Amino acid sequence: MNGREAGKGNFLLFYGPDALGDKKMQRNILEYLENTVQKYPQKTAFANDKMGMTFQEVYQVSRSIGSCLYEKGYEKEPVVIYMHKHPHMIAAFWGTVYSSCFYVPIDEEMPKFRIELIFQNLKPRVVICDEMTRGQIGEFEDFTGEVLLYDEIAGYPVNEKALSDIRRRAIDTDPVYIVFTSGSTGIPKGVAACHRSVIDYVESLTEVLGVNEDSVLANQTPLYFDACLKELFSSLKCGATTYLVPKALFMFPIKLVEFLNEYKINTVCWVVSALTMISSMKTFDKVVPKYLHTVAFGSEVFPIKQFNLWRKALPKARFINLYGPTEATGMSCYYEVDREFQEGEPIPIGRPFKNTDIILLDENNQVPKQGEPGEMCIRGTALTLGYYNNQEKTDEVFVQNPLNHSYHEWIYRTGDIGKLNERGELVFISRKDFQIKHMGHRIELGEIEVHVNMIEGIGSACCIYDKEKEKIVLFYVGDIESGELITQLKKKLPRYMIPNHVYALEQMPLTANGKIDRNRLKQISEEKKRRK
């Protein structure tokens, strides 16, 4: 057997010129799959509530797709994966990478207008779709390329020589994927991540979470967000199993927890709103996720009242706060909860992952004193390649480190404000965008939200600021009257921080990845103004 072949059963493993398992030489994310398929060929890698794919099946299908794309002339370019959320979509991701191309995930949940903007930015020559999405491709006028049906290319003959040549020429700064984030101008921005940044991220994340071959993860977010990397790459690297949770279950907390128990889910990495939806509805009075031993959360501040309900329900579980932007390949910091927190006290985001550094910079590009706020800036190999086909926006936030005057060193300016607490732990304060000037005072909207969430009967809360009317607008979900809510807030907050308008909602609007949808709240606020 030569250095590129290792046979087991009825499948053939393929490797580049590097020695198998040589961690020092790893430069391609596909090495995770190639190592894991040797150990656990028949183990389920990715599944939903109807079917699953073993590591062997994922390996074989992805190499077939990679061979097909190569033989059709696609190389080092974006390949749009337009499929519904399914294990087959994940296999198409890895198949795209095998071809030397980089995958761009979208699905039918995304608004047509947003997809059209993405096509305009990418100008892709090829789209991989499934039976559910194939008929929709013709609706996008800007796309005139080739459409490949997953079922027709999943069994394509594998071109061993081509895959070998592709791997030999590959380097670790080649792109792996592009995921699109919301742009402040309404134009989505495509963040391009490379093998090096993803490998650094995966190595740190799996160590922090303690993922191994016994881990069973439940994916909460759509596959077109980078948040899904936590589950997908944990499975690839460690031989863990990932279940794709049906979106509809997040409207029914009891059924959601029953799903976790049915599939013996022991590890979740979810946005805070998905977790608080369960705890605020008194779900734990009826059913508890009995297999969960690791609960990671991020993207929003976890209200302490809701967090304590989770700790009470799962007293032996590990709880880990994660922080990080898409532009730094996902999560960059972590804090494992090791003490009690009082209501109103923020859970730290702790410290950076390995090979990542967080710099706090004040308005003068200097490091603030401990305890004083600054913008969190990230440096290290976890930084992505910037925004695809958008050099102007890239140059606005991927900048020279102002503390380094000796050589080129890029940092990413997150737009997030943080500080070091008395323990030396990093604490997230707010987005720059959520700082307002109101009645002559500088206010953090997040501080108002913290106090609202402390009130008995509140499930969730969010503040926005009406710049035109100079009014603070509070939206909340809970079984308390708005007048009583204001009465209680007046006992805790100064007059200038009391919301001017308060609206109760049956449920908080959420974005596709489960965060509170502040843009939708602004629309609701405008609609209510027009009715007055």
C-alpha positions in Angstrom: 0.0 0.0 0.0 1.5 3.3 -1.0 1.3 6.7 0.8 -2.0 7.6 -1.0 -4.0 4.5 -0.5 -5.4 2.7 2.5 -8.2 0.2 1.9 -10.8 -0.9 4.3 -13.8 -3.0 3.3 -15.2 -1.8 0.1 -13.9 1.8 0.1 -10.6 3.3 -0.8 -8.9 6.2 1.1 -7.0 8.8 -0.7 -4.4 11.1 0.7 -2.1 13.8 -0.5 1.7 13.7 -0.2 1.6 14.3 3.6 1.8 11.4 6.0 -1.6 10.3 7.3 -2.4 11.8 10.7 0.6 14.1 10.7 -0.9 16.9 12.7 2.1 19.2 12.2 1.5 19.1 8.5 -2.3 19.4 8.4 -3.3 21.9 5.8 -6.7 20.8 4.5 -10.0 20.3 6.3 -10.7 17.1 4.4 -7.9 15.4 6.3 -10.4 15.3 9.2 -12.8 13.2 7.2 -10.1 11.0 5.8 -8.8 10.2 9.3 -12.2 9.6 10.8 -13.5 7.4 8.0 -10.7 4.9 8.8 -11.8 4.7 12.4 -15.6 4.8 12.1 -16.6 3.9 8.6 -20.1 2.6 9.5 -20.9 5.1 12.2 -23.5 7.8 11.5 -21.9 11.1 10.8 -24.9 13.4 10.0 -28.6 12.7 10.3 -32.0 14.2 10.6 -35.2 12.7 11.9 -35.7 10.6 8.8 -32.3 9.4 7.6 -28.6 9.5 8.2 -25.2 9.2 6.4 -22.3 7.2 7.7 -18.8 8.5 7.4 -18.1 6.1 4.6 -21.1 7.3 2.7 -20.1 11.0 3.2 -16.6 10.2 2.1 -17.7 8.3 -1.0 -20.3 10.9 -2.1 -18.1 13.9 -1.5 -15.3 12.4 -3.6 -17.8 11.7 -6.4 -19.0 15.3 -6.3 -15.5 16.6 -6.3 -14.6 14.5 -9.3 -17.7 15.6 -11.2 -17.0 19.3 -10.6 -13.4 18.9 -11.6 -14.2 17.1 -14.9 -16.8 19.7 -15.7 -14.0 22.4 -15.5 -14.8 24.0 -12.1 -11.7 24.9 -10.1 -10.9 27.4 -7.3 -14.2 29.2 -7.7 -17.5 29.5 -5.7 -20.0 26.7 -6.0 -23.5 27.5 -4.7 -25.1 24.7 -2.7 -28.8 25.5 -2.9 -30.5 22.7 -1.1 -32.9 22.2 1.8 -31.3 21.4 5.2 -30.3 17.8 4.9 -27.3 15.5 5.4 -26.9 15.5 1.6 -26.2 19.2 1.7 -23.3 18.6 4.1 -21.9 16.0 1.8 -22.1 18.5 -1.1 -20.0 20.9 1.0 -17.1 18.5 1.3 -17.5 17.5 -2.4 -17.0 21.1 -3.4 -13.8 21.3 -1.3 -12.5 18.1 -2.9 -12.8 19.8 -6.3 -10.6 22.7 -5.1 -13.6 25.0 -5.1 -15.3 26.7 -2.2 -18.9 26.1 -1.2 -21.5 28.9 -0.7 -24.5 27.5 1.2 -28.0 29.0 0.7 -31.5 27.4 1.1 -35.1 27.9 0.3 -35.7 29.8 3.6 -33.7 32.8 2.4 -35.7 35.6 0.7 -35.5 35.6 -3.1 -34.2 39.2 -3.1 -31.3 38.2 -0.8 -30.4 35.2 -3.0 -30.3 37.5 -6.0 -27.9 39.8 -4.3 -25.7 36.9 -3.4 -25.7 35.7 -7.0 -24.8 39.2 -8.2 -21.8 39.3 -5.8 -20.5 35.8 -6.7 -21.3 35.4 -10.3 -21.2 31.6 -9.9 -20.9 29.3 -12.9 -22.6 26.3 -11.2 -25.2 25.5 -8.6 -25.8 22.2 -6.9 -29.5 21.7 -5.9 -31.9 19.0 -4.9 -35.3 18.0 -6.2 -37.0 20.5 -3.9 -34.9 23.5 -5.1 -34.2 22.7 -8.7 -37.4 24.3 -10.0 -36.6 27.6 -8.2 -33.2 28.2 -9.9 -34.9 29.5 -13.0 -36.4 32.4 -11.0 -33.0 34.0 -10.5 -32.4 36.1 -13.6 -28.7 36.8 -12.8 -27.8 33.1 -12.8 -27.1 31.6 -16.2 -24.7 28.9 -15.2 -25.0 25.1 -14.9 -27.4 23.4 -12.5 -26.3 20.0 -11.1 -28.7 17.8 -9.3 -27.3 16.1 -6.1 -28.9 12.8 -6.8 -27.3 12.7 -10.3 -23.8 13.5 -9.2 -23.6 11.7 -5.8 -22.6 8.5 -7.6 -20.3 10.0 -10.2 -17.1 7.9 -10.9 -14.3 9.0 -8.7 -11.2 10.4 -10.5 -8.4 9.3 -8.3 -5.7 11.0 -10.2 -7.5 14.3 -10.4 -8.2 14.4 -6.7 -4.5 13.5 -6.0 -3.3 16.4 -8.2 -5.8 18.8 -6.6 -4.6 17.9 -3.1 -0.9 18.2 -4.1 -1.4 21.8 -5.4 -3.6 22.9 -2.5 -2.3 25.3 0.2 -3.9 26.1 3.6 -4.8 29.6 2.6 -7.1 28.4 -0.1 -10.8 29.2 0.6 -13.1 26.6 2.1 -16.4 28.4 2.1 -18.2 31.8 1.8 -21.0 32.6 4.2 -23.0 35.8 3.8 -23.7 38.1 6.7 -26.0 41.1 6.9 -24.6 44.4 5.6 -25.4 47.7 7.2 -26.3 49.0 3.7 -28.7 46.1 3.1 -26.2 44.4 0.8 -25.1 41.0 2.2 -21.3 40.6 2.7 -19.7 37.2 1.8 -17.1 36.2 4.4 -14.4 33.9 2.9 -12.7 31.5 5.2 -9.6 29.4 4.4 -8.4 26.0 5.5 -5.9 27.4 8.0 -8.4 29.5 9.8 -11.0 26.7 10.0 -8.4 24.2 11.2 -7.3 26.5 14.0 -10.9 27.1 15.0 -11.8 23.4 15.0 -8.8 22.4 17.0 -9.6 24.9 19.7 -13.3 24.4 19.7 -13.3 20.7 20.1 -10.7 20.9 22.9 -12.8 23.5 24.8 -16.1 21.5 24.4 -14.4 18.2 25.1 -15.9 16.6 21.9 -14.9 13.0 21.2 -16.3 9.9 19.4 -19.0 9.6 22.0 -20.4 13.1 21.5 -23.9 13.4 20.0 -24.6 16.9 18.8 -27.8 18.7 17.8 -27.5 21.4 15.1 -29.9 24.3 15.7 -28.9 26.9 13.0 -29.5 26.9 9.2 -26.5 25.4 7.3 -25.9 28.8 5.5 -24.6 30.3 8.8 -21.1 29.7 10.1 -22.6 28.7 13.4 -23.2 25.2 12.0 -19.4 24.7 11.8 -19.4 23.8 15.5 -21.3 20.6 14.9 -20.2 19.8 11.3 -16.5 20.0 12.0 -16.7 18.4 15.4 -18.2 15.4 13.7 -15.5 15.3 11.0 -12.6 15.6 13.4 -13.7 13.5 16.3 -16.1 10.9 14.8 -19.0 12.4 16.6 -22.6 12.3 15.3 -24.6 15.4 14.5 -28.4 15.5 14.2 -30.1 18.3 12.3 -33.0 19.4 14.4 -36.2 20.1 12.5 -36.9 23.9 12.6 -40.5 23.4 13.5 -39.5 21.9 16.9 -38.2 25.3 18.1 -41.8 26.4 18.3 -42.7 23.5 20.7 -40.2 23.3 23.6 -41.5 20.1 25.0 -41.3 18.3 21.7 -37.8 19.8 21.2 -36.5 18.4 24.5 -38.2 15.0 23.7 -36.2 15.1 20.4 -33.0 15.6 22.4 -33.8 12.7 24.6 -34.9 10.4 21.7 -31.5 10.8 20.0 -29.5 10.9 23.2 -28.1 14.4 22.5 -25.3 15.1 25.0 -23.8 18.3 23.5 -25.5 21.5 22.2 -24.0 24.8 20.9 -27.0 27.0 20.5 -27.9 30.7 20.4 -29.2 32.0 23.7 -32.8 32.6 22.4 -33.2 28.9 21.6 -32.2 28.0 25.2 -34.4 30.6 26.8 -37.3 29.6 24.7 -37.2 26.2 26.5 -36.6 27.5 30.1 -39.0 30.5 30.0 -41.9 28.2 29.0 -41.5 26.1 32.2 -40.6 23.1 30.0 -38.4 21.7 32.8 -41.4 21.1 34.9 -42.5 18.4 32.5 -39.3 17.1 30.8 -35.5 17.6 31.1 -32.8 16.9 28.5 -31.5 14.0 30.5 -28.4 13.2 28.3 -27.1 16.7 28.0 -23.7 17.1 29.7 -22.3 20.1 27.7 -24.3 23.2 27.0 -22.5 25.9 25.0 -24.2 29.2 24.1 -23.4 32.4 22.4 -24.4 35.2 20.0 -26.5 37.0 22.7 -26.3 37.7 26.4 -27.8 34.9 28.5 -30.2 36.4 31.1 -29.1 35.1 34.5 -32.6 34.2 35.5 -33.0 31.9 32.6 -29.4 30.6 32.8 -30.0 29.6 36.5 -33.1 27.6 35.4 -30.8 25.6 33.1 -28.2 25.1 35.8 -30.9 23.9 38.2 -32.3 21.5 35.6 -28.8 20.1 34.7 -26.7 20.5 37.9 -23.9 18.2 36.6 -23.6 19.7 33.1 -20.9 22.0 31.8 -22.0 25.4 30.7 -19.7 27.3 28.3 -20.2 30.9 27.0 -18.7 31.3 23.5 -18.0 34.5 21.7 -16.8 35.3 18.2 -17.7 36.9 14.8 -18.0 35.2 11.4 -15.0 37.3 10.3 -12.8 35.3 12.7 -14.2 31.9 11.5 -16.8 31.6 14.3 -16.0 31.6 18.0 -12.9 33.2 19.3 -13.3 33.2 23.1 -14.8 30.9 25.8 -15.6 30.9 29.4 -16.7 27.8 31.3 -19.0 28.8 34.1 -17.3 28.0 37.4 -19.2 30.1 39.9 -22.6 31.5 40.7 -23.9 34.7 39.0 -26.4 37.1 40.5 -29.1 38.7 38.4 -27.7 41.6 36.5 -24.2 40.3 36.6 -22.8 39.4 33.1 -21.4 36.0 32.3 -17.8 36.6 31.0 -16.7 35.5 27.6 -13.4 34.6 29.3 -10.3 34.3 27.3 -9.3 33.7 23.6 -8.9 30.4 21.9 -5.4 29.1 21.4 -3.5 31.0 18.7 -6.0 33.9 19.0 -5.5 37.2 20.7 -8.1 39.8 21.7 -7.0 43.4 21.9 -9.1 46.1 23.5 -8.7 49.5 21.8 -10.2 52.8 23.0 -11.2 55.7 20.7 -7.5 56.8 20.5 -6.4 53.3 19.4 -4.8 52.7 22.8 -5.3 49.9 25.3 -7.7 51.1 28.0 -7.0 50.5 31.7 -8.4 47.4 33.3 -12.1 47.8 33.9 -12.5 50.4 31.2 -14.3 49.7 27.9 -12.7 49.3 24.5 -13.5 47.8 21.1 -12.6 44.1 20.9 -10.2 43.5 18.0 -9.0 40.0 17.0 -5.6 38.9 15.7 -4.3 35.5 14.7 -4.7 32.9 12.0 -8.4 32.5 12.8 -9.0 35.7 10.8 -10.8 35.0 7.5 -9.8 36.3 4.1 -12.2 39.2 4.2 -15.3 39.9 2.2 -15.6 38.3 -1.2 -15.5 40.8 -4.1 -15.7 43.7 -1.7 -12.3 45.1 -1.0 -13.7 48.4 0.3 -15.7 46.8 3.1 -12.8 44.5 3.8 -10.4 47.4 4.3 -12.8 49.1 6.7 -12.6 46.4 9.4 -9.5 44.3 8.5 -6.8 46.8 9.4 -3.2 47.2 10.4 -2.7 46.7 14.2 -2.3 50.2 15.4 -0.1 48.9 18.3 2.4 47.4 15.8 4.5 49.9 13.8 7.2 47.3 12.7 5.5 45.0 10.2 2.2 44.2 8.5 -0.2 42.6 11.0 -3.9 42.5 10.3 -6.6 42.7 13.0 -10.3 42.5 12.7 -12.3 45.3 14.4 -15.4 43.6 15.7 -17.5 46.6 16.6 -18.2 45.0 19.9 -17.4 46.7 23.2 -15.8 44.8 26.0 -13.7 45.2 29.2 -11.6 43.2 31.6 -13.3 42.5 35.0 -11.5 42.4 38.3 -10.6 38.7 37.7 -9.0 39.6 34.4 -11.8 37.9 32.4 -13.1 39.5 29.2 -16.7 40.7 29.5 -18.9 41.7 26.5 -20.7 45.0 27.1 -22.6 45.7 23.9 -22.4 46.4 20.2 -21.1 49.9 19.2 -24.4 50.2 17.4 -26.4 49.7 20.6 -24.8 52.7 22.4 -27.1 55.7 22.2 -27.0 59.3 23.3 -30.4 60.1 25.0 -31.3 63.1 27.0 -27.7 64.1 27.2 -26.6 60.7 28.5 -24.7 57.9 26.9 -26.7 54.7 27.4 -26.2 51.0 26.7 -29.5 49.5 25.5 -28.3 46.2 26.8 -28.2 47.5 30.4 -32.0 48.3 30.1 -32.6 44.8 28.8 -30.7 43.2 31.7 -33.0 44.9 34.2 -36.1 44.0 32.3 -35.1 40.4 32.1 -34.7 40.4 35.9 -38.4 41.1 36.4 -40.6 38.2 37.4 -42.8 37.1 34.5 -40.5 38.3 31.7 -39.5 35.7 29.1 -37.4 37.9 26.8 -36.8 41.6 26.1 -35.2 43.8 23.6 -34.7 47.6 23.3 -34.3 49.6 20.1 -33.8 53.4 19.7 -36.0 55.5 17.5 -33.5 58.2 16.3 -36.0 60.3 14.5 -38.3 60.7 17.6 -35.4 60.2 20.1 -37.3 57.6 22.0 -36.3 54.3 23.6 -38.7 51.5 22.6 -38.9 48.3 24.6 -40.4 45.0 23.3 -41.0 42.1 25.7 -42.6 38.7 26.0 -44.2 37.8 29.3 -47.2 37.8 31.6 -46.9 41.2 33.1 -48.7 44.4 32.2 -46.6 47.1 30.6 -47.6 49.6 33.3 -46.4 47.3 36.1 -43.2 46.7 34.1 -42.4 50.4 34.0 -43.2 50.8 37.7 -40.6 48.2 38.5 -38.0 49.6 36.1 -38.4 53.0 37.8 -37.1 51.4 41.0 -33.9 50.3 39.3 -33.1 52.7 36.5 -32.6 56.5 36.3 -35.3 58.5 34.6 -33.3 59.0 31.4 -33.1 55.2 30.9 -36.8 54.4 31.3 -38.3 53.3 27.9 -40.6 55.8 26.3 -42.7 53.2 24.6 -43.3 49.6 25.8 -44.9 46.9 23.7 -45.9 43.4 24.7 -45.5 40.6 22.0 -46.8 37.1 21.9 -43.4 36.0 20.7 -40.1 37.7 20.0 -39.2 37.8 16.2 -36.1 35.9 15.5 -33.6 35.8 12.6 -33.0 32.6 10.7 -30.2 31.6 13.1 -32.2 32.3 16.2 -31.1 35.7 17.3 -33.6 38.5 18.2 -34.5 40.2 14.9 -33.9 43.9 15.7 -34.7 45.0 12.2 -38.1 43.4 12.4 -38.7 45.2 15.8 -37.9 48.5 14.1 -40.5 47.7 11.5 -43.0 46.9 14.1 -42.2 50.2 15.9 -42.7 52.1 12.7 -46.0 50.4 12.1 -47.2 51.3 15.6 -46.2 54.9 15.0 -48.2 55.2 11.8 -51.3 53.9 13.6 -51.2 56.6 16.2 
